[in-house]
Amino acid sequence: MCRHDGHRVSQASVLRLLRDEGLLLEANYQRERRQLAARRKAAFAVEPTGANQVWQLDFTDFETATGGTWRLAGCRDYWSKYELGWHVSPTANQHDAITTVELALAEAARLAGAPLIDLAPRDDDGKVLPLATIVTDNGGPFRSFRFEAFIATHPELRHVRTRVKSPGQNGSRERGFGTLKYERLFLEEIPDVLDLVAHAEDYRVEYNTVRPHEALAWNRPLEVHLGLADPVIPNFPEPEILPTA
């Protein structure tokens, strides 16, 4: 079409322009889609039965009163709803995604009393098998080579991406961000990032250790994460029966 309009362009230039505009499907596109579908099926074929089996990771934005807009990222345990830590940054790139997973690994190791790689299952040859599956959307940070290379260096982790335009597949993470904002951040006057970090962390501690969670049968995420409570057995105080006159 360019040549028909009188423009002298080479095939290499056309290829480069199409690639820069994201209009090309790479040769391995279909293979990659099939691999992602197989990994998604393997991750959710069986409902998680314990902590550190499925984590959901994403970013969200928050605009402070005078300090600009900041991005919060966090890993959330799908089974226990435990928030594994916030990473707050002016950017939402591959480096921020990696830092968030590193924070989650450190928090999970602190709660478990050992690094996840020591708790991961092994095959007959002693090779470490994935323990935690990290679920993300298809955003640029999660499609980057650096993020995938980081996951590859942690055999206890596996990464799967949700289907395109299927935000519900990461719904627990989105609900967690909504709860953080509507129950704490939107109710406060937060001038800058220092106050944002303090409020977000205070809420994380309260959410994990104090606030009963309806989806966990009114148990607290920390109790469920540590195996001290069953997420399907209600934790209601027994009503006091007064003696009859």
C-alpha positions, 0 to 999 in steps of 0.5 A, spaced: 500 500 500 505 504 501 508 503 494 502 504 491 501 511 494 508 512 491 512 511 498 519 508 497 519 503 503 523 496 504 520 490 506 524 490 513 522 497 514 514 495 513 516 489 518 519 494 523 513 499 523 508 493 524 512 490 530 513 497 533 505 498 533 504 491 535 500 489 529 504 482 528 503 476 531 510 472 533 511 466 530 510 462 537 504 466 539 499 460 538 504 455 541 505 460 547 497 461 548 497 453 548 502 453 553 499 458 558 492 455 557 495 448 559 498 452 565 492 455 567 488 448 567 493 445 571 493 451 576 486 451 577 484 444 576 484 442 583 481 447 588 487 450 593 487 446 599 492 450 603 496 457 603 501 458 598 498 454 593 495 460 589 497 467 589 494 473 585 498 479 583 496 486 580 497 493 581 492 499 583 493 506 583 491 511 588 492 519 588 494 523 594 492 530 596 498 533 594 504 528 592 501 525 586 499 518 584 502 512 586 501 505 584 500 499 589 502 492 588 501 486 592 500 478 592 494 476 595 493 468 597 487 466 594 486 460 599 487 464 606 486 471 603 492 473 607 495 480 604 503 478 603 505 485 603 504 492 599 510 495 594 508 502 593 512 506 587 511 511 582 511 506 577 508 499 575 513 496 571 517 489 571 522 491 576 516 493 581 512 486 579 519 482 581 520 486 588 512 485 590 514 477 589 520 478 593 516 481 599 511 476 598 516 470 598 519 473 605 513 474 608 511 467 606 517 464 609 516 468 615 510 465 617 512 458 615 518 458 618 522 456 612 523 459 605 518 456 600 523 452 596 525 448 602 517 446 603 516 445 595 515 438 593 520 434 589 520 429 584 523 422 584 530 425 582 530 431 587 528 436 583 524 442 586 517 442 583 512 449 583 509 450 590 506 457 589 502 459 582 502 466 581 496 469 577 496 475 574 493 479 568 496 480 561 499 487 563 506 489 560 510 488 567 508 480 567 509 479 560 516 482 560 522 477 559 525 480 566 519 478 570 519 471 567 526 470 568 525 472 575 520 466 576 525 461 572 530 462 577 525 460 583 523 453 581 518 453 587 514 458 583 510 458 577 506 464 573 500 463 569 496 469 566 489 470 566 485 470 559 485 476 555 479 481 557 477 476 563 479 480 569 474 476 574 479 470 573 483 475 578 477 477 582 480 476 589 486 480 588 481 486 585 476 485 591 482 486 596 484 492 593 477 495 593 476 493 600 483 497 602 481 503 598 473 503 600 474 501 608 481 505 609 484 510 603 478 513 601 476 515 608 482 519 610 486 525 607 492 522 605 497 528 603 503 524 600 506 517 599 509 516 606 502 517 609 499 512 604 504 507 606 503 508 613 495 507 612 496 501 607 500 497 612 496 499 618 490 496 614 494 490 612 495 488 619 488 490 621 485 486 615 490 480 616 489 479 624 483 483 626 478 483 621 473 477 620 472 475 613 466 473 611 469 469 605 472 465 610 466 463 615 468 469 619 475 467 621 481 471 620 486 471 614 492 470 619 489 464 622 487 461 616 493 462 613 497 458 619 492 453 619 489 455 626 482 455 623 478 452 617 475 457 612 469 453 611 467 452 619 464 458 622 467 462 627 461 465 631 461 466 639 456 461 642 450 465 644 449 465 651 443 461 654 440 465 660 436 461 665 429 461 665 425 464 671 
